[in-house]
Amino acid sequence: MRGEDGRFEDRLGDWDPRDFEAHGREVLGLIRDYFEHIRDVPVDRSPTPEELFALLDSELPEKAEPFPAILDDTREKVVPNVTHWNHPAFHAYFSISSSFPGILAETLASALNVNAMLYRSGPAASVLESIVLRWMAEMVGYPASADGVLVNGASLGTFYALAAARDSVPGLDVREKGLAGRDVPRLRIYTSDQAHSSVDKAAIALGVGLENVVRVPSDEAYRLRPELLKEAIKSDLKGGFGPMAVVATVGTTSVGAADPLEEIAKICRARDLWLHVDAAWGGFWNLAAEVREHAEDLSLGDSMVVNPHKCLYAPLEVTCLYCRRCDALPNTFRLVPDYLKTSPEDGGVDYMNYSLQLGRSFRALKLWWIIRSFGRAGLERRLAESIRLARWLEDAVSAHPDFECPASSPFALVCLRYFPRDLRAEWERATPERKAGIGRWVDEINAELLEELNGSGIAFASHAMIREGYVIRVAIGNIRTTEADMKRLWDALRRLGPTVAHASRETEGTI
Ligand SMILES: *Cc1c(COP(=O)(O)O)cnc(C)c1O
C-alpha cells in the first residue's frame, strides 16, 4: 500500500498482492521491451568495475524504497551493463538462451517456492522431475529407465558422477573410510587433452588430485585417441595406480569435437571402468536429424550430463545428470537424518538422495513448460535451424580466399580465422621458422579482429587456442538468432579482417 505521497509505506508483511500484480505487469513490460529492442543495443559494452560501483553502490538502505525507483534504476543502470547473453548476436562461449515459457515458469516456481528435496516436501515437483528427466533422456538417446536428477550445472553433475564412480571401485569404500592415511592405490581419472576443466575441479574436490587426471592426447580432429587411452590404463595398472573412471566429451569446449564413445566404452567395459560422458553442450544437438545420423551413442556412458540451460532454451541453472548404474548415485549421496525421514511412497523419488544438495528449487517446472510449449518436433526444428546457420557460415568462410575454418564441429560451432591469401601461399612454402613467424602474426591479427568485432557491438564471439593457432569461436544456438544475424556477423568479419591486417602491416612493416 502507498502513503499519500505515493511512496511505499513502511509496514510489516509483504507487498499487497494487488501491488505485486501491478509491479509484475511493469516488469513484464520491461521484459517485452528488452526483447523487442535487443538488436538495437551492443551485446556488451565492457563497463569497468569502477564505473559500475560509482553507478550502483550506495549506503545500506535504511528505509523502504518505492518499487518504481528500484525498477527505474534496474532499467537504466543494471540492464545496460550486463552482457546480453540472450542477444541473438551473442556467440561467445556457448550460445545459450532463455525462452519465454522458461522465463515465466521460473517466476511461478519462485512464487510457489517449493523445496524439492523429498517427495513429501513437494509431490508434484518430484513427479514432474521424473517425467521431464525421462522425456529428455528420450530426446538425447539415454535409457529412460536410468536414474536421473536435475542439478545446478554440468560441473557439479560431473563431480557427482565421479563421486559415484569412486564409490563403485571395489574394496575402496571411501564413503566410510575416507582416502587419507590408508594403504590404497592412487586413483586415476582419464580424459582427453580437450576435456573441460570441470573434470580437474572434480579431481580436486574428490581427493583424487590434479596429478591423477591423465590427459590423453586427441587426434587431428580433436577426438580422444582410444589406443592411447588403452595404453595409459595398462601402464598405470602395471605401475600400481587405481584407474577409477574415464570422462569422454561430446561437444568439447574449444572446437566442439565428439570423442569416439563406442571404442572408449569397449575399453572401459574390458576393465570394468566407469565411463562418464560430458555432453553438457553437445547432447541436445542429437535432436536434429542431421546430427543424430552420425551421433555418438550417449547411452554408452555409465553416467552422463547434458545442459538444458545451454541448448534447450531453459534459463540458468539446470543440468540433467543421468546414471544407468541404478542406485549408484543414492548409494553415494543418501544420508537421511531423523528429521528428514518420511514414510516411503511407491514411485515417489526423494531427489535429495541423488546429490549433495538438500534444499532444491523446483527446476522441473521450466522444463515441463518449455518442452510442452515447443514440443519435441518444435525443439528439433529450432536446433536444426541453428545447425543450418552454422553450416551456412562455415561454407561462406571456407569459400572465401582470405578466411578459413581450421577445425570443424558436428554441432553448431564455427571456429574460423582470417588468413590473407598471400600469406597463406607463402606459409605453404615457408621454412619452419618463417612458418612460426607468420603463425604468430596471424594469431595477433585474429585476436585484434575479435576485439574489433566485439567492440563494434554487431556481434560478440570468443576465441580458442588450438594446435593450428588462435581461432575465433562462433557458437550458434540462441532461439532468436536468424539468418540475417549471421549475415551481419559475416559482413562485419569480412570488413574488419582486411582493415585490421592493413593497419598491422602499416605499423609493423612486412612481417
Ligand atoms: C558448459 C560445459 C561444462 C560446464 O557446465 P556448467 O553447467 O557451466 O557447469 C562442462 N563441460 C562441457 C563440455 C561444457 O560445454
Residues whose N, C-alpha, C, O or C-beta is under 5 A from the ligand:
A	BS01	LIG	G153 A154 S155 L156 H196 S198 G251 T253 D278 A280 W281
